[in-house]
Amino acid sequence: MSYTTSINKPNNKGKIKGTILEKVENFYQVEDEIFYEGKLVVDRLSGSKDIIPFTISEKIIKAYKLTLDAGENVGFIGELRSYNKVEGGRSRLILSFFVKEVLQSEEESFINELLLTGYICKEPVYRTTPFNRQICDVLLAVNRMNYNRSDYIPCIMWGRNAKLIQTQKVGTKINLFGRIQSRDYRKDLGNGEFEERTAYEVSVQKIEIQENEEMSSQGLA
């Protein structure tokens, strides 16, 4: 990775590189700026793939002369953002990688890295699998730079990181390094009906807990 070794500087910074899933055509407008929405397919070392939603300004598309056709190889620098979408009368948390720059030269065929600094905003949910693997789910509130709002990002931690984070209180400030992952699941709609959905979260590799404004480095899964 090309970030500095200390991960306490950016609140929210990531790099992703892969191939466009399908031609990017969906767009919306905010004031005088147009934004396009697409999905990037990023390989994992295991051989499986993550499909990551992204949002990119028309200005960036034109500046870098991108076509964003299906199968195009492209890399982005930006941040993971959240917003609420109302579906069926209920609010649903949606994640999207907000593109700020386009990677110009990288040797790797795929990249998936994310640095976050934020606050635990719900009690961590700790559990173990039937094979006794430790897992902990955490919702992190990340202040958006230069905006009066926060992004709420689901994170999943494993092993020693899971065991450590389950003891932390709401309001604890942490830094983390991981990757964005997609996960398919079946949503029970009731009356025997199910709907196929995709959840997005950050799979955490390293965490650091801040204590009294000083960094305290913790376990690595």
C-alpha positions as CSV (number, residue, x, y, z in Angstrom):
1,M,0.0,0.0,0.0
2,S,1.2,3.6,-0.6
3,Y,-0.3,5.2,2.5
4,T,1.9,6.4,5.4
5,T,2.6,3.8,8.1
6,S,0.6,5.8,10.7
7,I,-3.1,5.4,10.1
8,N,-4.3,8.3,12.3
9,K,-4.3,11.0,9.7
10,P,-7.2,10.5,7.2
11,N,-10.7,10.1,8.6
12,N,-11.8,8.1,5.5
13,K,-9.5,7.2,2.6
14,G,-9.5,4.3,0.3
15,K,-8.2,2.8,-3.0
16,I,-10.0,0.3,-5.1
17,K,-9.1,-1.2,-8.5
18,G,-10.9,-3.7,-10.7
19,T,-13.2,-3.9,-13.7
20,I,-16.5,-2.2,-14.4
21,L,-19.4,-4.7,-13.9
22,E,-21.7,-3.1,-16.5
23,K,-21.7,0.1,-18.5
24,V,-22.3,3.1,-16.2
25,E,-25.4,4.9,-17.2
26,N,-27.4,5.7,-14.0
27,F,-26.9,9.3,-12.8
28,Y,-28.4,12.0,-10.6
29,Q,-27.8,15.7,-10.3
30,V,-26.9,17.9,-7.3
31,E,-27.3,21.6,-8.1
32,D,-25.1,22.0,-11.3
33,E,-23.1,18.8,-10.9
34,I,-23.9,15.4,-12.4
35,F,-22.9,12.1,-10.6
36,Y,-22.9,8.6,-12.1
37,E,-23.4,5.4,-10.2
38,G,-21.7,2.1,-11.1
39,K,-20.2,-1.1,-9.7
40,L,-16.6,-2.2,-9.7
41,V,-15.7,-5.9,-9.5
42,V,-12.6,-6.4,-7.3
43,D,-10.8,-9.7,-6.9
44,R,-9.8,-11.2,-3.6
45,L,-6.7,-13.1,-2.9
46,S,-8.9,-16.1,-2.2
47,G,-10.2,-16.1,-5.8
48,S,-13.7,-14.8,-4.9
49,K,-14.8,-11.3,-5.8
50,D,-16.3,-8.2,-4.2
51,I,-18.8,-6.0,-6.2
52,I,-18.4,-2.4,-4.9
53,P,-20.8,0.4,-5.7
54,F,-19.2,3.7,-6.6
55,T,-20.2,7.3,-7.3
56,I,-18.2,9.5,-9.6
57,S,-18.6,13.1,-10.8
58,E,-19.1,13.8,-14.5
59,K,-16.3,16.3,-14.2
60,I,-13.9,13.5,-13.2
61,I,-15.1,11.2,-16.0
62,K,-14.4,14.0,-18.5
63,A,-11.1,15.0,-17.0
64,Y,-9.7,11.5,-17.2
65,K,-11.5,10.6,-20.4
66,L,-13.1,7.5,-18.9
67,T,-15.7,5.5,-20.9
68,L,-16.8,3.3,-17.9
69,D,-17.8,0.5,-20.2
70,A,-18.3,-3.0,-19.0
71,G,-15.0,-4.8,-18.5
72,E,-12.9,-1.5,-18.4
73,N,-10.0,-1.7,-15.9
74,V,-9.9,1.3,-13.6
75,G,-8.7,2.3,-10.2
76,F,-10.1,5.0,-7.9
77,I,-9.0,7.0,-4.8
78,G,-11.8,8.3,-2.6
79,E,-13.9,7.5,0.5
80,L,-16.6,5.2,1.6
81,R,-19.9,7.1,2.2
82,S,-23.3,6.1,3.5
83,Y,-26.8,7.4,3.0
84,N,-30.3,6.3,3.8
85,K,-32.7,5.0,1.2
86,V,-36.4,4.5,1.9
87,E,-37.7,1.1,0.6
88,G,-41.1,-0.2,1.4
89,G,-41.6,2.4,4.1
90,R,-38.4,1.5,5.8
91,S,-35.0,3.3,5.8
92,R,-32.1,1.2,4.6
93,L,-28.4,2.1,4.9
94,I,-26.6,2.3,1.6
95,L,-22.8,2.4,1.1
96,S,-21.0,3.7,-1.9
97,F,-17.3,4.5,-2.7
98,F,-17.2,8.2,-3.6
99,V,-14.5,8.8,-6.2
100,K,-12.2,11.8,-5.8
101,E,-9.3,10.8,-8.0
102,V,-8.5,8.2,-10.7
103,L,-5.4,5.9,-10.2
104,Q,-3.0,6.6,-13.1
105,S,-0.4,3.9,-12.6
106,E,-0.5,0.8,-10.3
107,E,1.2,-2.5,-10.9
108,E,-1.4,-4.5,-9.0
109,S,-4.3,-5.9,-11.1
110,F,-6.7,-5.3,-8.2
111,I,-6.6,-3.1,-5.0
112,N,-9.0,-2.9,-2.1
113,E,-7.8,-0.8,0.8
114,L,-9.6,1.5,3.3
115,L,-8.5,3.6,6.3
116,L,-11.1,4.9,8.7
117,T,-11.1,6.9,11.9
118,G,-14.4,7.1,13.7
119,Y,-16.5,6.4,16.8
120,I,-18.3,3.2,17.9
121,C,-22.0,4.3,17.7
122,K,-23.7,1.1,18.7
123,E,-22.9,-1.7,21.2
124,P,-20.6,-4.1,19.4
125,V,-22.2,-7.5,18.6
126,Y,-19.9,-10.4,19.4
127,R,-20.5,-14.0,18.5
128,T,-18.6,-17.2,17.6
129,T,-19.2,-19.6,14.7
130,P,-19.9,-23.3,15.0
131,F,-16.1,-23.7,14.3
132,N,-15.4,-21.4,17.3
133,R,-14.2,-18.5,15.2
134,Q,-14.6,-15.1,16.9
135,I,-16.6,-12.4,15.1
136,C,-17.7,-8.9,16.1
137,D,-19.9,-6.5,14.2
138,V,-19.3,-2.7,14.8
139,L,-21.1,0.3,13.4
140,L,-18.6,3.2,13.0
141,A,-19.6,6.8,12.8
142,V,-17.0,8.7,10.6
143,N,-17.1,12.4,10.4
144,R,-17.1,13.6,6.8
145,M,-14.4,16.2,6.2
146,N,-15.7,19.7,5.4
147,Y,-19.3,18.6,5.9
148,N,-21.5,18.8,8.9
149,R,-22.4,15.1,8.9
150,S,-21.2,11.6,9.5
151,D,-21.1,8.4,7.5
152,Y,-22.2,5.2,9.3
153,I,-20.2,2.3,8.2
154,P,-20.7,-1.4,9.2
155,C,-17.5,-3.2,10.1
156,I,-16.7,-6.8,10.8
157,M,-13.8,-7.9,12.9
158,W,-12.2,-11.4,13.4
159,G,-10.1,-13.2,16.0
160,R,-8.1,-11.1,18.4
161,N,-9.6,-7.9,17.0
162,A,-13.1,-9.2,17.6
163,K,-12.3,-10.2,21.1
164,L,-10.7,-6.7,21.8
165,I,-13.4,-4.6,20.2
166,Q,-16.3,-6.3,22.1
167,T,-15.1,-4.8,25.3
168,Q,-15.1,-1.2,24.0
169,K,-17.9,1.3,24.8
170,V,-20.1,3.4,22.6
171,G,-18.2,6.6,21.9
172,T,-14.8,5.0,21.7
173,K,-12.6,6.5,19.0
174,I,-10.8,3.9,16.8
175,N,-8.7,3.8,13.7
176,L,-8.8,0.8,11.4
177,F,-7.4,-0.6,8.2
178,G,-9.3,-3.1,6.0
179,R,-11.1,-3.7,2.8
180,I,-14.6,-3.2,1.4
181,Q,-16.5,-6.5,1.0
182,S,-19.9,-7.5,-0.5
183,R,-21.9,-10.3,0.9
184,D,-25.1,-11.9,-0.6
185,Y,-27.9,-12.9,1.7
186,R,-31.6,-13.7,1.7
187,K,-34.0,-11.2,3.4
188,D,-37.0,-12.8,5.0
189,L,-40.0,-10.6,3.9
190,G,-42.5,-12.7,5.9
191,N,-45.3,-14.9,4.6
192,G,-42.7,-17.4,3.3
193,E,-41.3,-14.8,0.9
194,F,-37.6,-14.0,0.5
195,E,-35.6,-11.4,-1.4
196,E,-32.0,-11.7,-2.5
197,R,-29.9,-8.8,-1.3
198,T,-26.3,-7.7,-1.1
199,A,-24.8,-6.3,2.1
200,Y,-21.6,-4.1,2.2
201,E,-19.2,-3.8,5.1
202,V,-15.6,-3.3,5.9
203,S,-13.6,-6.4,6.7
204,V,-11.1,-5.2,9.3
205,Q,-7.5,-6.3,9.3
206,K,-6.0,-3.9,11.9
207,I,-7.4,-1.7,14.6
208,E,-6.0,1.0,16.8
209,I,-7.8,2.4,19.8
210,Q,-7.3,6.1,20.8
211,E,-6.9,6.8,24.5
212,N,-6.7,10.3,25.8
213,E,-5.8,11.7,22.3
214,E,-2.8,9.3,22.2
215,M,-2.7,6.3,19.9
216,S,-2.6,2.9,21.5
217,S,-1.8,0.2,18.9
218,Q,-3.8,-3.0,19.3
219,G,-4.0,-6.5,17.8
220,L,-3.7,-7.6,14.2
221,A,-6.0,-10.4,13.1
